[in-house]
Amino acid sequence: MWFESGRVQALGTALHDGRREEVDRLLEDILTGARTGEAIPATCPSCRRDLVRTPLPDVDLFVSSCPAQHGAWLSRTEGERLRALVGGHAAARARTRHVLRVLLVVLAAVWGVVLLVWGFDPVTRSAVRVLDDLESRRITTTNWPERGWAGFYPLPVKESVIDRPDELLFFHELLPLLQAGANNRLNMHRVLSTRRTADEYTALHDLYGRRQAEVLDRLRRLAVPERLAEVHARIVAATEAQIAFFGAFVEEKVKDPEIDLRRMLKHPALQTTSRELHTAWDLVRRAYPALDKPTGDAIESRLCQFDVI
């Protein structure tokens, strides 16, 4: 099933302009007109660039998206799952909201934007705002969503170029911690993308802080092989800096509700977080010059998810 960017962009424009009837028509058009096939091709049908496999948060689907933003491809199986997700909602309003959530996640993957980080064109901003409204408001002190990581670039065991048991064990213990940290990071990011009271921001940041402090404590207690000591140290430093950054972000948000991530990009703690994680990845590649792609994808993807930008 191929989703062309132009068709999804038209949906975003209709949403932006509030044309409800056109939104309904476009939803039907996208779903009934999407091309299906038995297997996902290796390249984009428009530019022939290699497609990139991308997980879609919250809907447990994967797409292979064009790096030039021409569109995204779902296999026949994934396409049928998408149709089932949509068809399971009988009420028109519930059905429309669910389809919008799924398609806007696809839209984010197609355009290469980070969810809830504002893009630079009106259609992208409109789409992200809708997704934000559907998902971010449900995050509360009693509802801290956990995201499924099933099938998300699994770390191989026998097939990995990392053949020392202590080093392989280190990564098998590290990656779930990075996933937990990324989950906390994304929840706090979404909270700060919505309008809330100062008390709500403070309470949710306290929850984030406690959860991320637990991740940090478990990171510090990992058994670290000598060759990976500096990798570990960089990740710990990035976690400490991320906690400090969100503390500063909340302080600014309480004072000025218009503050967003773009206006916080120069904050030293944010820059430290990103720099330390990039350095950790560089050190991994230096330690394993012949690193195989599945192992590399598993490690790099978690580091990227954990990063704020």
Stockholm file with secondary structure:
# STOCKHOLM 1.0

chainA/1-309         MWFESGRVQALGTALHDGRREEVDRLLEDILTGARTGEAIPATCPSCRRDLVRTPLPDVDLFVSSCPAQHGAWLSRTEGERLRALVGGHAAARARTRHVLRVLLVVLAAVWGVVLLVWGFDPVTRSAVRVLDDLESRRITTTNWPERGWAGFYPLPVKESVIDRPDELLFFHELLPLLQAGANNRLNMHRVLSTRRTADEYTALHDLYGRRQAEVLDRLRRLAVPERLAEVHARIVAATEAQIAFFGAFVEEKVKDPEIDLRRMLKHPALQTTSRELHTAWDLVRRAYPALDKPTGDAIESRLCQFDVI
#=GR chainA/1-309 SS CEEEHHHHHHHHHHHHHTCHHHHHHHHHHHHHHCBCCSSCCSBCTTTCCBCEEEEETTTTEEEEECTTSSEEECCHHHHHHHHHHHHTCCSHHHHHHHHHHHHHHHHHHHHTCCTTSCCSSHHHHHHHHHHHHHHGGGCBTTBCCCCCCTTSSCCCSTTSSCCCHHHHHHHHHHHHHHHHHHHHHHHHHHHHTSCCCHHHHHHHHHHHHHHHHHHHHHHHTSCCCGGGHHHHHHHHHHHHHHHHHHHHHHHHHHHCTTCCGGGGTTCHHHHHHHHHHHHHHHHHHHHCTTCCHHHHHHHHHHHHHHSCC
#=GC SS_cons         CEEEHHHHHHHHHHHHHTCHHHHHHHHHHHHHHCBCCSSCCSBCTTTCCBCEEEEETTTTEEEEECTTSSEEECCHHHHHHHHHHHHTCCSHHHHHHHHHHHHHHHHHHHHTCCTTSCCSSHHHHHHHHHHHHHHGGGCBTTBCCCCCCTTSSCCCSTTSSCCCHHHHHHHHHHHHHHHHHHHHHHHHHHHHTSCCCHHHHHHHHHHHHHHHHHHHHHHHTSCCCGGGHHHHHHHHHHHHHHHHHHHHHHHHHHHCTTCCGGGGTTCHHHHHHHHHHHHHHHHHHHHCTTCCHHHHHHHHHHHHHHSCC
//
